[in-house]
Amino acid sequence: MSRTSSTPDPELSRKLSRRGMLGVAAGATAAALLGAAAPTAAAHGKGHGHGRPVLPPGRLGIQLYSLRDKVSTLGFAAVFAELEKYGYDEVEYAGYTQGSAGAITLDQLRRLTRDHGLRAIGSHVGYYSNDPAAYTFAQNLDQVLDDAQALGLKHIGTASGPWRYGSTVDGWKRCAEEFNEYGAAAKARGMKFYQHNHAEEFSFATDRPDVRLYDVLLAETDPDLVYLEMDIYWAYAGQFRFSKRADGTLDPFDPLRYVLEQPDRYPLFHVKDGEHDETARDGYRMVDVGDGDIDYQRFISAVTRTRGGRLDHHWQAEHDNPVESFAFARKSSRHLHSLREKDC
């Protein structure tokens, strides 16, 4: 039975309260890492200079969805050759086929990736579908994991939000249970299951307008089984769109603080950029990395300094619809490699 705001869920309240306590415990560290910067995405300079690079060595990747036009016409080999020239270290798959470039096996794809000096860091697969024949975690868990193992992946995840059972607290708790199952199955094979957000994950539950759905996901998934890939652009869009509850009361959040409170849960990030525009629905208009206002010098620096820099984070450049995908990839690598720590 769905709960309403007048009949709160005591167990969820306890978990959310615990999450708040964790946030308080991490507050001093987070405050130090955040410094005096305001919790907005507006950049104060691009962070170029001669200090220590912000980007950890060997951790720049790209989500191949951004290059889907090239993959489907030129094939993986040609795309990987370009990425190797641009200085990329890793790729995140968005499917294992190459359209008109011809058939390719998983073994061939794995070899091509390796032969171009790239590591396959993860892959996006659908969560569920109304089509029983769809290739998703819900319909084909064993096959999804078999394929990920064949490719040598350490992470396997979904960019689908937990909307299978609606936008209520109980609906998201049901999805969290399924995510825990997928995470346990992935862990048994030496992999990490992860979920990639869009802006809507930061909206509020329809039956509990005081509860942010993303908080339900964090509270109800096992941190040893379910990990997060923060899409930083969409998180800032969520900050813009969902800073107020339905009753108009303010409930702002900072995407970076979510990460600093639980840095172990965020092994992967999507790095996409946007020009701030309050007339746009999301508060931003997506642009190539380096052309927008999201302060990646600040964000990446803060994350990579957590736990003394001992955590293993991976940064995937992305643009949903670049004007020219190779130009986007080249520009993104150049910009992210140019960011320097001391020039904040």
ABEGO torsion letter per residue (X at the ends): XBBBAABBBAAAAAAAAAAAAAAAAAAAAAAAAAEABBBBABBBEAGBEABBBABBBGABBBBAAAAAAAAAAAEAAAAAAAAAAAGBABBBBBEABAEAAEBBBAAAAAAAAAAAGBBBABBBBBABBABAABBBAAAAAAAAAAAAAAAGBABBBBABBBAAAEABAAAAAAAAAAAAAAAAAAAAAGBBBBBBBBAAAABBBAABAABBAAAAAAAABBAAABBBBBBAAAAAAAAAAAABBAAGBBBBBBAAAAAAABAAABABBBBBBBBBBAABAAGBBBBBBGABABBAAAAAAAAAABGGGABBBBBBBBBABBABAAAAAAAAAAAAAABBAAAX
